[in-house]
Amino acid sequence: MSAVLEIEGLRKTYKSRRRGTRNALDGFDMRVEAGQVHGFLGPNGSGKTTTLRTLLGLIRADGGRMAVLGHEVPAALPTVAGQIGAIVESPQFFPHFSARDTLSLLAGAGEVPATRVDEVLELVGLRDRAGERVKTYSLGMKQRLAVASALLKNPKLLILDEPANGLDPGGIREMRTLMRDLAASGMTVLLSSHILGEIQLICDSVTIISLGRRVAFGPVDQVLAAHSHGAVRVRLDAAEDLAAAAAVLDRAGVPVTRHPDHLMLSGVDKPASVSRLLAEHHLYVSELASVAVDLESVFLELTNTAPVPGQHRQVDESAKVGGTGQPGVAGGGWGA
Ligand SMILES: Nc1ncnc2c1ncn2[C@@H]1O[C@H](COP(=O)(O)OP(=O)(O)OP(=O)(O)O)[C@@H](O)[C@H]1O
């Protein structure tokens, strides 16, 4: 498979006299293969928008390299920009223009045939409302218009930041079908979203970022498989003992994620040893179950963002990452 997008060792530091320096990207890597729907996931403030803005030449990186469709960017952006469709942050439209006027204007400016306007209106489900002013649109309708505008050029790489934002359940499902159809037609779709159930359904592969570094990547099923090994859910007789149990397991080197009424452990070969260890500390298990993990559990574990009862997690209090940034996916990566 060939890479449509390659990012290696990307670094970006924001400097401000008042707030000092902040490493938004700290040697971030990413690879997206052709024809895939690729999910780009990370907690608030982990560096997703910074990555996308850097890729599109909106801000300058401090180090690393990026290539789109085999061309180094930002140097080659004039060559490849016509093949990238992107919505990063909410685009603004003229409120008094209709969707059709808006798209016709963009098509004219981008030398896109006028017939494409009706094609994209149909694709995003706005055909019957295309003549109405944008200011009368709902949030979801504006979001559909944004996706239509990114599709106008029939790009090879489509980058969408939270495309399901504001969509009703039917709209989310339609967007899911649209993404899959676009990928089937050969388009590569990079999707940033916090709706992990959706990502698991739509995406072929994912990259998870935390504190500006990649903490997992690969085909969704491989990322899940890598973290399903020895995944065990633990409940205790007394739920108030969960914190003490988490501390005991942590000291024993067992990866543990706290949830409001249970703990999730990974890499447990002998579940019985967990109940024995906890009993030695007078902590008694009421349930010990092997489970198949979902993307949300993997995300919460890797980014250390699972909610903890009685605590208000602050932005940036996610995982201190280290090591290779690889999830243990066989072969050290995919498409290699
Ligand atoms: N212009 C800026 N000046 C200073 N710091 C910034 C600036 N833009 C982003 N940052 C900081 O860089 C870090 C990464 O921000 P970024 O917007 O890339 O996160 P994100 O992953 O897109 O988050 P979200 O999921 O909330 O959209 C954050 O700590 C943020 O505060």
The ligand as an SDF file (V2000), in Angstrom:
LIG
                    3D

 31 33  0  0  0  0  0  0  0  0999 V2000
   -2.2330   29.5580   19.0750 N   0  0  0  0  0  0  0  0  0  0  0  0
   -1.8740   28.8940   20.1750 C   0  0  0  0  0  0  0  0  0  0  0  0
   -1.0990   29.4660   21.1210 N   0  0  0  0  0  0  0  0  0  0  0  0
   -0.7020   28.8060   22.2140 C   0  0  0  0  0  0  0  0  0  0  0  0
   -1.0170   27.5130   22.4710 N   0  0  0  0  0  0  0  0  0  0  0  0
   -1.7990   26.8850   21.5710 C   0  0  0  0  0  0  0  0  0  0  0  0
   -2.2680   27.5260   20.3800 C   0  0  0  0  0  0  0  0  0  0  0  0
   -2.9970   26.6250   19.6790 N   0  0  0  0  0  0  0  0  0  0  0  0
   -3.0110   25.4720   20.3900 C   0  0  0  0  0  0  0  0  0  0  0  0
   -2.2780   25.6260   21.5250 N   0  0  0  0  0  0  0  0  0  0  0  0
   -2.0310   24.6070   22.5430 C   0  0  0  0  0  0  0  0  0  0  0  0
   -1.4660   23.4440   21.9100 O   0  0  0  0  0  0  0  0  0  0  0  0
   -1.9940   22.2560   22.5020 C   0  0  0  0  0  0  0  0  0  0  0  0
   -2.6310   21.4080   21.4020 C   0  0  0  0  0  0  0  0  0  0  0  0
   -3.8040   22.1000   20.9420 O   0  0  0  0  0  0  0  0  0  0  0  0
   -4.6880   21.5420   19.7350 P   0  0  0  0  0  0  0  0  0  0  0  0
   -5.6780   22.6170   19.3660 O   0  0  0  0  0  0  0  0  0  0  0  0
   -3.8010   21.0500   18.6530 O   0  0  0  0  0  0  0  0  0  0  0  0
   -5.4360   20.3050   20.4270 O   0  0  0  0  0  0  0  0  0  0  0  0
   -6.5790   19.3340   19.8740 P   0  0  0  0  0  0  0  0  0  0  0  0
   -6.0560   17.9370   20.0070 O   0  0  0  0  0  0  0  0  0  0  0  0
   -7.0260   19.7640   18.5280 O   0  0  0  0  0  0  0  0  0  0  0  0
   -7.7380   19.5500   20.9560 O   0  0  0  0  0  0  0  0  0  0  0  0
   -9.3550   19.4810   20.8350 P   0  0  0  0  0  0  0  0  0  0  0  0
   -9.7240   18.0290   20.8540 O   0  0  0  0  0  0  0  0  0  0  0  0
   -9.7710   20.1750   22.0870 O   0  0  0  0  0  0  0  0  0  0  0  0
   -9.7600   20.2200   19.5850 O   0  0  0  0  0  0  0  0  0  0  0  0
   -2.9830   22.7100   23.5880 C   0  0  0  0  0  0  0  0  0  0  0  0
   -2.2980   22.6830   24.8210 O   0  0  0  0  0  0  0  0  0  0  0  0
   -3.3230   24.1320   23.1840 C   0  0  0  0  0  0  0  0  0  0  0  0
   -3.6320   24.9350   24.3170 O   0  0  0  0  0  0  0  0  0  0  0  0
  1  2  1  0
  2  3  1  0
  2  7  2  0
  3  4  2  0
  4  5  1  0
  5  6  2  0
  6  7  1  0
  6 10  1  0
  7  8  1  0
  8  9  2  0
  9 10  1  0
 10 11  1  0
 11 12  1  0
 11 30  1  0
 12 13  1  0
 13 14  1  0
 13 28  1  0
 14 15  1  0
 15 16  1  0
 16 17  2  0
 16 18  1  0
 16 19  1  0
 19 20  1  0
 20 21  2  0
 20 22  1  0
 20 23  1  0
 23 24  1  0
 24 25  2  0
 24 26  1  0
 24 27  1  0
 28 29  1  0
 28 30  1  0
 30 31  1  0
M  END
$$$$
